[in-house]
Amino acid sequence: MEELKIFAPATVANLSCGFDVLGCCLDSVGDEMLIKKNDLNEVRITKITGQDLPLETNLNVAGVAVKALLKKLDSNQGFDIEISKRIKPGSGIGSSAASSAGAVFAVNKLLEEPYKVKELIPFAMQGELLASGNAHADNVAPALLGGFSLVRSYCPLEVLSLPVPPDLRVVVLHPMIEIKTKDSRSIIKQNVSLKSAINQWGNLGALVSALYTEDYELLGRSLQDEIVEPVRSILIPYFQELDKLVAENGALGFGISGSGPSVYALCKGDENAQKVKNAIEVFYSDKNIDFDLHLSSINKQGVKIL
């Protein structure tokens, strides 16, 4: 193959109780990318549509991730990367992760797969390091692997794939304000109380159990965050009102997607998810804030070849 077109999915990271270690992959939202081999021995970002992002290779997360992959392989193969950017940067649904994960996935395919998909995660993390100053994997792992991903350890890196309950749906509200991940991370307290940590461990363990047992009610009760959400939620318009609204309309749970400003609601079944989506749309429509609203199943595959 000389070129490859792929769908690079959006993701929801943290899922309330799993800051920097937990994420899931969306099916209905994502970028499209076209990656071609070139004979110039260079990695070039040749075209970006949809968003104003740098074409300079070393300033673009896709370029940085691909260069990290090629360096490890000691390869001088060149690539041209075109990005149709449909995930707004700073939206909180893994915009940089989609570009990073999609680029390394496609290049790996074009090089006849020297790496397994899971082995691509560290290269995609280099894009996250450029974007946020932190090489976290809670977006790039589910973007590459699909489903739910749990980062058991960063040093050494160990990522686990978790099961997906079949009726689980995600409603994502993206208020059209930008919260940069670097800024959102800077306000988080570096020390937490033992009580809060214990509660967080309990919720994360319960969430993993709920995914394996398809216990939707337990899953909903597990979506609690005492550490990050109280600080970050003040940056999101009408957060508390939305939390109450989605609960009244049958959502399993609610929280901040990644660093925000997007928020998510997990729901059981299409009917409940549509009800929650409709309620959010009615509530937010008169708030003088532009917004996007998505309803998605969980993407079990991750990056897809188009």
C-alpha positions in Angstrom: 0.0 0.0 0.0 1.1 3.5 -0.8 -1.6 5.4 1.0 -4.3 4.8 3.6 -7.4 6.7 4.6 -8.6 6.2 8.2 -11.2 7.3 10.8 -9.6 8.5 14.0 -12.2 8.4 16.8 -12.9 10.8 19.6 -12.6 9.5 23.1 -13.9 10.3 26.6 -11.1 10.2 29.2 -11.1 9.9 33.0 -14.7 8.8 33.3 -14.9 10.6 36.6 -13.1 8.1 38.8 -10.1 7.3 36.5 -8.1 10.4 36.1 -5.3 9.8 33.6 -5.8 6.0 33.6 -9.3 5.4 32.1 -10.9 6.2 28.8 -13.4 4.9 26.2 -13.7 5.2 22.5 -16.6 6.9 20.6 -18.2 5.7 17.4 -20.0 8.7 15.9 -17.4 11.4 16.3 -13.9 11.6 14.9 -11.4 12.9 12.3 -10.5 11.5 8.9 -6.9 11.3 7.8 -5.1 10.4 4.6 -1.5 9.2 4.9 0.6 8.7 1.8 4.2 7.5 1.4 6.6 10.0 -0.2 10.1 9.8 -1.7 11.5 12.8 0.2 12.5 11.0 3.4 10.4 13.6 5.3 7.3 13.6 7.4 5.1 16.4 6.1 1.7 17.7 7.2 0.5 18.7 3.8 -3.1 19.7 4.4 -5.5 20.4 7.4 -9.1 21.3 7.0 -11.7 22.1 9.6 -9.4 23.7 12.2 -6.5 26.1 12.2 -3.6 23.9 13.3 0.1 24.1 12.5 1.5 22.5 9.4 5.0 22.4 10.8 5.8 18.8 11.5 7.4 19.4 14.9 4.5 21.5 16.1 1.8 19.1 15.0 0.9 16.1 17.2 0.5 13.7 14.2 3.9 14.7 12.9 5.6 14.3 16.3 4.0 10.9 16.9 5.0 9.6 13.4 8.6 10.8 13.8 8.8 9.0 17.1 7.7 5.8 15.5 10.1 6.1 12.6 13.0 7.0 14.9 12.4 3.8 16.8 12.3 1.8 13.6 15.4 3.6 12.3 13.4 4.3 9.1 13.8 7.2 6.7 10.6 6.5 4.8 8.7 9.7 4.2 5.0 10.4 4.7 2.5 13.0 3.7 -0.3 13.5 6.2 -3.7 15.1 5.4 -6.1 15.8 8.3 -9.8 16.5 8.0 -10.2 17.8 11.6 -13.7 17.3 12.9 -12.8 17.2 16.6 -12.3 20.8 17.8 -9.0 21.2 19.7 -9.6 22.0 23.4 -13.0 20.3 23.3 -12.1 17.6 25.9 -12.9 14.6 23.6 -9.4 13.7 22.6 -8.7 15.9 19.6 -4.9 15.6 19.9 -5.2 11.9 20.7 -7.2 11.2 17.5 -4.6 12.8 15.3 -1.7 11.1 17.1 -3.3 7.7 17.2 -4.6 7.8 13.7 -1.3 8.8 12.2 0.8 6.1 13.9 -1.9 3.5 13.1 -1.8 4.3 9.4 2.0 4.6 9.2 2.4 1.3 10.9 0.0 -0.3 8.4 1.8 1.2 5.4 5.1 -0.2 6.8 3.5 -3.7 6.9 2.8 -3.6 10.6 6.2 -3.9 12.4 4.3 -3.2 15.7 1.1 -4.6 17.2 -1.6 -2.0 17.7 -1.1 -1.9 21.5 2.7 -1.2 20.9 1.8 2.0 19.1 0.5 3.7 22.3 3.9 5.1 23.4 4.4 6.8 20.1 1.0 8.3 20.1 1.7 9.5 23.7 4.4 11.7 22.3 1.7 13.7 20.5 0.0 14.1 23.9 3.2 15.3 25.4 3.4 18.1 22.8 -0.3 19.0 23.2 -0.6 19.1 27.0 2.9 18.8 28.5 2.0 15.3 29.8 2.4 12.0 28.0 -0.9 10.5 29.2 -2.5 7.5 27.6 -6.1 7.6 28.7 -7.2 9.1 25.3 -4.7 7.5 22.8 -5.1 4.0 24.3 -8.9 3.7 23.6 -8.5 5.5 20.3 -6.1 2.8 19.1 -7.6 -0.2 20.9 -11.3 0.7 21.0 -13.7 0.0 23.9 -12.5 0.9 27.4 -8.8 1.1 28.3 -7.3 1.1 31.8 -3.7 2.2 32.2 -2.5 0.0 35.1 1.0 1.5 35.0 2.9 4.2 33.2 6.4 3.0 34.1 6.5 0.5 32.6 3.5 1.2 30.4 0.8 -1.4 30.8 -2.6 -0.9 29.3 -5.6 -3.3 29.8 -8.7 -3.6 27.6 -12.0 -3.8 29.5 -15.3 -5.2 28.3 -18.1 -3.1 26.9 -21.7 -3.7 28.1 -23.8 -4.0 25.0 -26.5 -1.4 25.8 -24.1 1.3 27.0 -24.4 4.7 25.2 -22.7 8.0 25.7 -24.2 11.5 25.3 -21.5 14.2 25.0 -22.2 17.9 25.2 -19.5 20.2 23.9 -20.0 23.9 24.8 -18.2 25.9 22.3 -15.6 27.4 24.7 -12.0 26.3 24.7 -10.3 24.9 27.8 -6.7 24.0 27.0 -5.5 20.8 28.6 -2.4 22.5 29.9 -4.4 25.1 31.7 -6.9 22.6 33.0 -4.1 20.5 34.5 -2.5 23.4 36.1 -5.3 24.0 38.5 -5.4 20.5 39.9 -4.2 20.0 43.4 -1.0 17.8 43.5 -1.9 16.4 46.9 -5.1 14.7 48.0 -6.5 13.5 51.3 -6.3 9.8 52.1 -10.1 9.8 52.5 -10.6 11.1 49.0 -8.1 8.7 47.6 -9.8 5.7 49.2 -13.2 6.8 47.8 -11.6 7.2 44.4 -10.0 3.7 44.5 -13.3 2.2 45.5 -15.2 3.8 42.6 -12.6 2.8 40.0 -12.6 -0.8 41.2 -16.4 -0.8 41.2 -16.5 0.6 37.7 -14.2 -2.1 36.4 -16.4 -4.8 38.1 -19.5 -3.2 36.6 -18.1 -3.4 33.1 -17.3 -7.1 33.5 -20.7 -8.0 35.1 -22.7 -5.6 32.9 -24.1 -4.1 36.1 -25.4 -0.7 34.8 -26.6 0.6 38.1 -23.2 -0.1 39.8 -21.6 1.6 36.8 -23.6 4.7 37.4 -22.9 4.8 41.1 -19.1 4.5 40.3 -19.0 7.7 38.3 -18.0 9.9 41.2 -14.9 12.1 41.4 -13.9 13.9 44.6 -10.4 14.9 43.4 -10.5 16.6 40.0 -14.1 17.4 39.1 -14.8 19.8 42.0 -12.0 22.0 40.7 -12.5 21.7 36.9 -16.3 21.9 37.0 -16.2 25.6 37.9 -14.8 26.2 34.4 -17.9 24.6 32.7 -21.1 26.6 32.3 -24.1 25.2 34.1 -22.3 22.0 35.2 -24.4 21.5 38.4 -27.6 22.1 36.6 -26.7 19.6 33.9 -25.7 17.0 36.5 -29.2 17.3 38.0 -31.0 17.4 34.7 -29.5 14.2 33.2 -30.1 12.3 36.4 -33.8 13.3 36.3 -33.9 12.0 32.7 -32.5 8.6 33.5 -28.8 8.9 32.9 -26.6 6.4 34.7 -24.0 9.0 35.6 -22.5 12.3 34.5 -19.1 13.9 34.5 -16.4 15.9 32.7 -14.9 14.5 29.6 -11.2 14.7 29.8 -10.1 18.2 30.7 -13.5 19.7 29.6 -15.4 21.7 28.6 -17.2 18.7 27.2 -19.3 16.7 29.6 -20.7 13.2 29.2 -23.6 11.2 30.4 -23.6 7.4 30.3 -26.9 5.9 29.5 -28.5 2.4 29.2 -30.0 1.9 25.8 -30.9 4.1 22.8 -34.2 5.3 24.2 -32.7 6.6 27.5 -29.8 8.1 25.7 -32.1 10.0 23.2 -34.2 11.3 26.2 -31.1 12.6 27.9 -29.8 14.2 24.7 -33.1 15.9 24.0 -33.3 17.2 27.6 -29.7 18.7 27.3 -30.6 20.3 23.9 -33.7 22.0 25.3 -31.8 23.2 28.4 -28.8 24.5 26.6 -30.5 26.1 23.6 -31.4 29.3 25.3 -28.0 29.8 27.1 -26.3 31.9 24.4 -23.5 29.4 24.1 -23.0 27.5 20.9 -22.7 23.8 21.4 -22.4 20.4 19.8 -24.3 17.4 21.0 -23.4 13.8 20.2 -25.0 10.5 21.0 -22.7 7.5 20.4 -22.3 3.8 21.1 -18.9 2.6 22.3 -16.5 2.0 19.4 -15.0 -1.4 20.0 -12.5 -1.3 17.2 -10.7 2.1 17.6 -9.1 3.6 14.5 -10.8 2.3 11.4 -9.6 2.0 7.8 -12.0 3.7 5.4 
